[in-house]
Amino acid sequence: MKIKNITTKIVLGITLFLLSSVSVLADFGVSPSDIYNEYLKPGSSFDTEFTLSRSESLEELDISIETDLGDIEKWFSFNPGSTFKFEQGQRTKTFTVTVNVPEDAEYTEYNGIIRVNAMPSYRDVKGVSIRQGVRLNAGLIVTEATVKKLSILAIKTSDSIVGEPVEIEIVGENQGNVDISPRVVAKIMNLNKELLEEHEITDFGSIDANQTTTLTAELLTELPVEEYFIEVAVFLNGEELREELMVFYIKESIEEELKEQKAPLFSGMIEFFRRNKTYLVIILSSMLLGILVYILLGKLWEKKSLSKHKKKPWAVILGSKKYTRATLSFAVGFITLLGILLFPALTVKRIEVEDTEFITGETQGVQDTDLSLTVFPSIEVPRYVIYSQPSKDSEIIYKAVEDEKFDVIQETDDWYKVSLQDGNSGWLHKTMIKSHESEEK
C-alpha cells in the first residue's frame, strides 16, 4: 500500500513537471505561434513578424533564440539578431524572422523548432534563476506548383482635388508563390447612390510572392466639387476578393481656395469703404480736428505771456498740461463727430402727400407728379431695409444703399410703398428718407 502511494506521488510529480515545461510562465508569450508556408518556390523569401508579450514582471530581460532546424538552418535569419534586450518596463517586443529559400532547394516538406528564451539581465544576484521560454514550430513546403492566393487586408481612399486623379490604396497580402496583379472596379455615385462614373483599373502594380504591399490605383474624373460615394471591388482571376463603400470629397485646388479666401476679404473691405465713405470721411475729419486742437493748444501755452500761469487750476483745465490738452482735443473731435452725424436727423423733413386715395395699390389724386425718394443715412443701420409689409416685424426683402432712389406707389402715416428694380414692391419707413424730388410729367 505504501509502495502504491509512493508510485502515485512520483507519477503526479512527473506529470506536473511535464506540464510546467510546456508553458514556463503564464505572463510570457509570443504571437503568432509558428512559421508555416506551404507554397514556397526555390529562390523565394518571406518575412514573419513576431510579438513577445508579458503582463506581470517588467524587468529587463536578455532574449536569445535557439534553433533546431536541421537542413534548413541556414535559411533563417533574425532581426534584430539572435540575441537582444527586452527593455525594462516594456510589455511587448517585436522581432522578425526572414526565410530565404535557396535556388537548389528540393521539392519537399521541411520542419524544425525555434525556441525563444528569456533570462533576467542581472548577473550578480546569487540564487537560482528561472529561464522563461516559448517554442515556435516551423513548417515549410517547397513546391513546383504555381499558386495564386491573395488576401486584401484594407481598401482606403482619400479626398481629391478638381482635375486631379482620385487615389485608392489597397493593402494586399500575397499568400501564393508568384507575383500577383489584382484588378479594381470603382463606381462613383452621388449621395443618392445614383451611378455617375465606373472605372476599371488593371495596371497599377503587383504584389510580390509572400509579401504584404500597399498598391495605389488612380482614376481620372471630371466631377465637380462635391461629396461622393465610391464603391471599390478588388478581383483576382475573376473572383471578387473584397468590396468597400466609402465617402470622399472633391475639393477646389489650393490656388482656388486661396482666391476664394482672399476675394471675400478684399471685396468686403472695398464694399465696406464704398458704403461707409461718408462716415469714414467724417470720422477722419474729426480726428484731424482733434489733433489740430492739441497742436494749437500746445503752441498757445508755449507763449511767455501764458507759460507763467501753467500751474494754475484754470490753466490746467484749459490745456496747459499734456493730459488735459489731450482730453480737450478728444472732446472737440468727438463733439464735432456727434454734431455732424446728428444734424441731418434733427433737420429731416417728412414728406406730406395731400388728398391721396389708394385703391388696389395704385396712387389716386396725384396724376400730375412723379414722386421719388432718396434714402436718409441712418446712424445705426448702414443699409436701409425694405419690408414686405408696413411693419418692422415682416420679412426684409431688400436692403437699400446710400442715395438710392425709389418711386412711390403708396403712402401711409409712417410708410412708403416703393417699387423695386426687380418689379416687386416693398415698404420703406419714413424715418429712412432724407429728401424727395417732384417733377412734372
DOSE-134412 format. One record per residue (C-alpha): residue in three letters; x, z, y; residue number from 1. Coordinates in steps of 0.5 Angstrom, whole numbers. Each point is the difference from the previous one (the first is absolute). Last residue first. Example, Ala and Ser with C-alpha at 12.3 -4.5 7.8 and 13.67 -1.06 7.14 Angstrom:
  rest      u      w      v   nr
   SER     27     14     -2    2
   ALA     -2      2     -7    1
This chain:
  rest      u      w      v   nr
   LYS    -89   -133    230  441
   GLU      1      6      5  440
   GLU      6      4     -2  439
   SER      0      8     -1  438
   GLU      6      4     -2  437
   HIS      1      7     -2  436
   SER      5      5      0  435
   LYS      3      6     -3  434
   ILE     -5      1     -6  433
   MET      2      5     -6  432
   THR     -5      5      3  431
   LYS     -6     -5     -1  430
   HIS      1      1     -8  429
   LEU      0     -7     -3  428
   TRP     -5     -2     -6  427
   GLY      1     -6     -4  426
   SER     -1     -8     -1  425
   ASN      2     -5     -5  424
   GLY      2     -7      1  423
   ASP      7      1     -2  422
   GLN      2      1      7  421
   LEU     -4      6      2  420
   SER     -6      0      4  419
   VAL     -2      6      4  418
   LYS     -5      6     -1  417
   TYR      1      5      6  416
   TRP     -1      7     -1  415
   ASP     -2      6      4  414
   ASP     -6     -1      4  413
   THR     -2     -6     -5  412
   GLU      3     -7      1  411
   GLN     -1     -7     -4  410
   ILE      4     -6     -1  409
   VAL      6      1      5  408
   ASP      6     -5     -1  407
   PHE      6      3     -1  406
   LYS      7      1      3  405
   GLU      7      3     -3  404
   ASP      4      3      6  403
   GLU      3      5     -5  402
   VAL     -1     -1     -8  401
   ALA     -7      0     -3  400
   LYS     -1      3     -7  399
   TYR     -6     -3     -4  398
   ILE     -5      2     -5  397
   ILE      0      8      0  396
   GLU     -6      2     -4  395
   SER     -5      5      3  394
   ASP      2      7      2  393
   LYS      2     -2      7  392
   SER     -8     -3      1  391
   PRO     -2     -6      3  390
   GLN      0     -4     -7  389
   SER      6     -4     -3  388
   TYR      5      3      4  387
   ILE      5     -2      5  386
   VAL      7      4      1  385
   TYR      5      0      5  384
   ARG      7      0     -2  383
   PRO      5      5      3  382
   VAL     -5      5      0  381
   GLU      1      7      3  380
   ILE      2     -3      7  379
   SER     -5     -5      0  378
   PRO      1     -7      3  377
   PHE     -6     -3      3  376
   VAL     -2     -6     -4  375
   THR     -2     -6      5  374
   LEU     -8     -2      0  373
   SER     -3     -7      1  372
   LEU     -7     -1      3  371
   ASP     -3     -7      0  370
   THR     -5     -1      6  369
   ASP     -6     -4      1  368
   GLN     -5      2     -5  367
   VAL      1      7      0  366
   GLY     -8      2     -1  365
   GLN      1      0     -8  364
   THR      6      1     -4  363
   GLU     -1     -1     -7  362
   GLY      1      5     -6  361
   THR     -7     -1     -2  360
   ILE     -3      1      6  359
   PHE      3      4      6  358
   GLU     -2      1      7  357
   THR      4      0      6  356
   ASP     -2      2      7  355
   GLU      6      3      2  354
   VAL      7     -1     -3  353
   GLU      5      6      2  352
   ILE      7      0     -2  351
   ARG      3      7      1  350
   LYS      6      1      5  349
   VAL      7      2     -2  348
   THR      3      5      5  347
   LEU      2      6     -3  346
   ALA      2     -4     -7  345
   PRO      4     -4      4  344
   PHE      4      6      4  343
   LEU      1      4     -7  342
   LEU      6     -4     -2  341
   ILE      4     -1      6  340
   GLY     -2      7      2  339
   LEU      3      3     -7  338
   LEU      6     -4      1  337
   THR      2      2      7  336
   ILE     -2      8     -2  335
   PHE      5     -1     -6  334
   GLY      6     -3      5  333
   VAL     -1      5      5  332
   ALA      0      6     -5  331
   PHE      6     -3     -3  330
   SER      4      0      6  329
   LEU     -3      7      2  328
   THR      3      3     -6  327
   ALA      6     -4      0  326
   ARG      1      3      7  325
   THR     -2      7     -2  324
   TYR      6     -1     -6  323
   LYS      5     -3      5  322
   LYS     -1      6      5  321
   SER     -1     -2      7  320
   GLY     -7     -3     -2  319
   LEU     -5      2      5  318
   ILE     -2      7     -4  317
   VAL      8      1      0  316
   ALA     -1     -1      8  315
   TRP     -6      5      1  314
   PRO      4      5     -4  313
   LYS      6      0      4  312
   LYS      7     -2     -4  311
   LYS      0     -7      3  310
   HIS      0      2      7  309
   LYS      7     -2      2  308
   SER     -1     -6     -3  307
   LEU     -6     -2      5  306
   SER      4     -2      6  305
   LYS      6     -2     -4  304
   LYS     -3     -5     -3  303
   GLU      1      0     -8  302
   TRP     -7      2     -1  301
   LEU     -3     -6      2  300
   LYS      4     -4     -4  299
   GLY     -2      4     -6  298
   LEU     -7     -1      2  297
   LEU      1     -8      0  296
   ILE      3      0     -7  295
   TYR     -6      4     -3  294
   VAL     -5     -4      4  293
   LEU      3     -6     -2  292
   ILE      0      2     -8  291
   GLY     -8      2      1  290
   LEU     -1     -7      3  289
   LEU      4     -3     -6  288
   MET     -4      4     -5  287
   SER     -7     -2      4  286
   SER      2     -8      0  285
   LEU      2      1     -8  284
   ILE     -7      3     -1  283
   ILE     -4     -5      4  282
   VAL      4     -6     -3  281
   LEU     -1      3     -7  280
   TYR     -8      1      1  279
   THR     -1     -8      3  278
   LYS      5     -2     -6  277
   ASN     -5      3     -5  276
   ARG     -3     -6     -4  275
   ARG      7     -4      1  274
   PHE      4      6     -2  273
   PHE     -4      2     -6  272
   GLU      0     -7     -2  271
   ILE      7     -1      0  270
   MET      1      6     -3  269
   GLY     -4     -2     -6  268
   SER      3     -6     -1  267
   PHE      6      3      0  266
   LEU     -2      5     -6  265
   PRO     -5     -5     -3  264
   ALA      6     -5     -1  263
   LYS      5      4     -2  262
   GLN     -3      3     -7  261
   GLU     -3     -7     -1  260
   LYS      7     -3      1  259
   LEU      3      5     -4  258
   GLU     -4     -1     -6  257
   GLU      1     -8      1  256
   GLU      7      1     -1  255
   ILE     -1      4     -6  254
   SER     -4     -5     -3  253
   GLU     -7      2     -1  252
   LYS     -3      3     -6  251
   ILE     -2     -2     -7  250
   TYR     -3      6     -4  249
   PHE      0      2     -7  248
   VAL     -4      3     -5  247
   MET      1      0     -7  246
   LEU     -3     -2     -7  245
   GLU      5      0     -6  244
   GLU      0     -3     -6  243
   ARG      5      1     -6  242
   LEU      2     -4     -6  241
   GLU     -4     -6     -1  240
   GLU      2     -5     -5  239
   GLY      1     -7      1  238
   ASN      7      0     -2  237
   LEU      2      6      4  236
   PHE     -6      2      6  235
   VAL      0      4      6  234
   ALA     -6      1      4  233
   VAL     -1      1      7  232
   GLU     -6      1      4  231
   ILE      1      1      8  230
   PHE     -6      3      4  229
   TYR      1     -2      8  228
   GLU      1      4      7  227
   GLU      0     -5      6  226
   VAL      5     -4      4  225
   PRO     -1     -8     -2  224
   LEU      1     -3     -7  223
   GLU      5     -5      0  222
   THR      3      2     -7  221
   LEU      6     -1     -4  220
   LEU      2      4     -6  219
   GLU      6      4     -2  218
   ALA      2      3     -6  217
   THR      5      6      0  216
   LEU      2      2     -7  215
   THR      2      7     -2  214
   THR      5      1     -6  213
   THR      0      4     -6  212
   GLN      5     -3     -5  211
   ASN      0     -1     -8  210
   ALA      0     -7      1  209
   ASP      1     -2      7  208
   ILE     -6     -1      4  207
   SER     -1     -7      4  206
   GLY     -1     -3      7  205
   PHE     -6     -2      4  204
   ASP     -1     -7     -3  203
   THR     -8      1     -2  202
   ILE     -4      1      5  201
   GLU     -8     -2      0  200
   HIS     -4      1      7  199
   GLU     -7      1      1  198
   GLU     -3      0      7  197
   LEU     -6      3      3  196
   LEU     -4      3     -5  195
   GLU     -6      4      2  194
   LYS      1      8     -1  193
   ASN     -4      2      6  192
   LEU      7      3      3  191
   ASN      3     -7      0  190
   MET      3     -3     -7  189
   ILE      7     -2     -2  188
   LYS      1     -2     -7  187
   ALA      7      0     -3  186
   VAL      2     -3     -7  185
   VAL      7      2     -2  184
   ARG      4     -3     -6  183
   PRO      6      4     -3  182
   SER      7     -2     -1  181
   ILE      3      3     -6  180
   ASP      7      1     -2  179
   VAL      1      1     -8  178
   ASN      1      6     -4  177
   GLY     -7      3      1  176
   GLN     -2      6      3  175
   ASN      1     -3      7  174
   GLU     -3      6      5  173
   GLY     -4     -3      6  172
   VAL     -1      2      7  171
   ILE     -3     -5      4  170
   GLU      0      0      8  169
   ILE     -5     -5      4  168
   GLU      2     -3      6  167
   VAL     -4     -3      5  166
   PRO      3     -6      3  165
   GLU      1      0      8  164
   GLY     -4     -4      5  163
   VAL     -4      6      2  162
   ILE      3      6     -2  161
   SER      0      4     -7  160
   ASP     -2      7     -2  159
   SER      2      2     -7  158
   THR     -1     -2     -7  157
   LYS      1      4     -7  156
   ILE      0     -1     -7  155
   ALA      3      5     -5  154
   LEU      2      1     -7  153
   ILE     -1     -7     -3  152
   SER      2      0     -7  151
   LEU      4     -6     -3  150
   LYS      1     -2     -7  149
   LYS      3     -7     -2  148
   VAL      4      1     -7  147
   THR      4     -5     -3  146
   ALA      2      1     -7  145
   GLU      8      1     -1  144
   THR     -1      7     -1  143
   VAL      5      6      2  142
   ILE     -4      7     -2  141
   LEU      2      6      4  140
   GLY     -2      8     -2  139
   ALA      3      5      4  138
   ASN     -3      7     -1  137
   LEU      2      5      5  136
   ARG      1      8     -1  135
   VAL      0      5      5  134
   GLY      5      6      1  133
   GLN      1      7      2  132
   ARG      6      4     -1  131
   ILE      0      7     -1  130
   SER      6      4      3  129
   VAL      2      7     -4  128
   GLY      4      5      4  127
   LYS      5      0      6  126
   VAL     -1     -3      6  125
   ASP      6     -4      3  124
   ARG     -3     -8     -2  123
   TYR     -5     -1      5  122
   SER     -4     -7     -1  121
   PRO     -5      2     -4  120
   MET     -1     -4     -6  119
   ALA     -4     -6     -1  118
   ASN      0     -6     -6  117
   VAL     -3     -6      0  116
   ARG      0     -3     -7  115
   ILE     -1     -8     -2  114
   ILE     -1     -2     -7  113
   GLY      0     -7     -3  112
   ASN     -4     -6     -3  111
   TYR      1     -7      0  110
   GLU     -4     -5     -3  109
   THR      2     -7     -2  108
   TYR      2     -7      3  107
   GLU      8      1      1  106
   ALA      3      1      6  105
   ASP      5     -6      2  104
   GLU     -2      0      7  103
   PRO      1      7      1  102
   VAL     -6      4      2  101
   ASN      1      4      6  100
   VAL     -5      7      1   99
   THR      0      4      6   98
   VAL     -2      7      0   97
   THR     -1      3      7   96
   PHE      0      7      2   95
   THR     -5      5      4   94
   LYS      0      7      2   93
   THR     -6      4      1   92
   ARG     -2      8      2   91
   GLN      6      0      5   90
   GLY      2      7      2   89
   GLN      7      0     -3   88
   GLU      3     -7     -1   87
   PHE     -1     -3     -7   86
   LYS      7     -3      0   85
   PHE      3     -6     -4   84
   THR      3     -2     -6   83
   SER     -1     -7     -4   82
   GLY      0     -3      7   81
   PRO     -4     -1      6   80
   ASN     -3     -5     -3   79
   PHE      1     -1     -8   78
   SER      3     -5     -4   77
   PHE     -3     -3     -7   76
   TRP      2     -6     -4   75
   LYS      7      3     -2   74
   GLU     -4      5     -5   73
   ILE     -4     -6     -3   72
   ASP      4      1     -7   71
   GLY     -2      7     -1   70
   LEU     -4      3      6   69
   ASP      1      8     -1   68
   THR      1      1      8   67
   GLU      2      6      4   66
   ILE     -2      1      7   65
   SER      2      6      4   64
   ILE     -3      4      6   63
   ASP      3      5      3   62
   LEU     -5      5      3   61
   GLU     -1      4      7   60
   GLU     -5      5     -1   59
   LEU     -8     -2      1   58
   SER     -3      4     -6   57
   GLU     -7     -1      0   56
   SER     -3     -6      0   55
   ARG      5     -6     -2   54
   SER      0     -7      0   53
   LEU      4     -6     -2   52
   THR     -2     -7      2   51
   PHE      2     -6     -4   50
   GLU      1     -7      3   49
   THR      0     -6     -5   48
   ASP      4     -6      1   47
   PHE      1     -7     -3   46
   SER      4     -5     -3   45
   SER      0     -7     -3   44
   GLY      6     -3     -4   43
   PRO     -3     -1     -7   42
   LYS     -7      1      1   41
   LEU     -4      6      0   40
   TYR     -8      1     -1   39
   GLU     -1      6     -4   38
   ASN      2      5      6   37
   TYR      0      7     -1   36
   ILE      4      6      4   35
   ASP     -3      7     -2   34
   SER     -3      6      3   33
   PRO     -2     -3      7   32
   SER      1      5      3   31
   VAL      4      6     -1   30
   GLY     -1      8     -1   29
   PHE      3      7      2   28
   ASP     -5      5      1   27
   ALA     -2      1     -7   26
   LEU      7      2     -2   25
   VAL      3     -3     -7   24
   SER     -5     -4     -2   23
   VAL      1     -3     -7   22
   SER      5      6     -2   21
   SER     -5      5      1   20
   LEU     -4     -3     -5   19
   LEU      6      0     -5   18
   PHE      2      7      1   17
   LEU     -8      3      0   16
   THR      0     -4     -7   15
   ILE      7      3     -2   14
   GLY     -3      7      2   13
   LEU     -6     -1     -4   12
   VAL      3     -2     -6   11
   ILE      5      6      0   10
   LYS     -6      5      1    9
   THR     -4     -3     -6    8
   THR      7      1     -4    7
   ILE      1      7      2    6
   ASN     -8      2     -2    5
   LYS      1     -4     -6    4
   ILE      6      4     -2    3
   LYS     -3      7      2    2
   MET     -6     -2     -5    1
